Amino acid sequence: MNKSQKSEIVSALTTEFKSSAAVIMCDYRGLAVSELEALRKIAREKDAKVQVVKNTLATIALNNAEMTGIEIKDTNIFIWGSDAIAASKAAVDFAKANDKFVIRTAYIDGQAADEKKVRAFATLPGREELLGMLASVWMGPVRNFTIGLDALKRKKEEEAA
């Protein structure tokens, strides 16, 4: 890899990391290529991106994106996305299925985070679930009103009969 290719990778990663709510660093040592493809599929479903990056290039990109406080060493794969919950769920879901996959550290919502915080974010309801909850709350009074009207209608019909 020549210098221009490295600078292209760093600039692309810097742009991606700046626009991401979460960047999660994981150890993938011992995983087969087919297992990594499964991780990519899970991440794609959750609108997250996955890439293996050299540590020096990743360090430069993270520093350029003003994400400091993360120590990068050994073999790493990065998962990132604009939704911190979705990216965390992708990492945690894959880690549950693969013992060799280890979540190391992350940068979530402007702060360095450990594995516990990533797992905590993964337990939060996602955007679609929250929208469903909100719709249910909004529809509650309407639902109760229609149930009440229906009960009143039945009562009037029984009195008339």
Secondary structure as the mmCIF struct_conf table of DSSP 4:
data_model
#
loop_
_struct_conf.conf_type_id
_struct_conf.id
_struct_conf.beg_label_comp_id
_struct_conf.beg_label_asym_id
_struct_conf.beg_label_seq_id
_struct_conf.end_label_comp_id
_struct_conf.end_label_asym_id
_struct_conf.end_label_seq_id
HELX_RH_AL_P HELX_RH_AL_P1 LYS A 3 LYS A 18
TURN_TY1_P TURN_TY1_P1 SER A 19 SER A 19
BEND BEND1 ALA A 21 ALA A 21
STRN STRN1 ALA A 22 ASP A 27
TURN_TY1_P TURN_TY1_P2 ARG A 29 GLY A 30
HELX_RH_AL_P HELX_RH_AL_P2 VAL A 33 GLU A 45
TURN_TY1_P TURN_TY1_P3 LYS A 46 ASP A 47
STRN STRN2 ALA A 48 VAL A 52
HELX_RH_AL_P HELX_RH_AL_P3 ASN A 55 ASN A 64
TURN_TY1_P TURN_TY1_P4 ALA A 65 GLU A 66
BEND BEND2 GLY A 69 GLY A 69
BEND BEND3 ASP A 74 THR A 75
STRN STRN3 ILE A 77 GLY A 81
BEND BEND4 SER A 82 SER A 82
HELX_RH_AL_P HELX_RH_AL_P4 ALA A 84 ALA A 97
TURN_TY1_P TURN_TY1_P5 ASP A 99 LYS A 100
STRN STRN4 VAL A 102 ILE A 108
TURN_TY1_P TURN_TY1_P6 ASP A 109 GLY A 110
STRN STRN5 GLN A 111 ASP A 114
HELX_RH_AL_P HELX_RH_AL_P5 GLU A 115 THR A 123
BEND BEND5 LEU A 124 LEU A 124
HELX_RH_AL_P HELX_RH_AL_P6 ARG A 127 ALA A 160
#
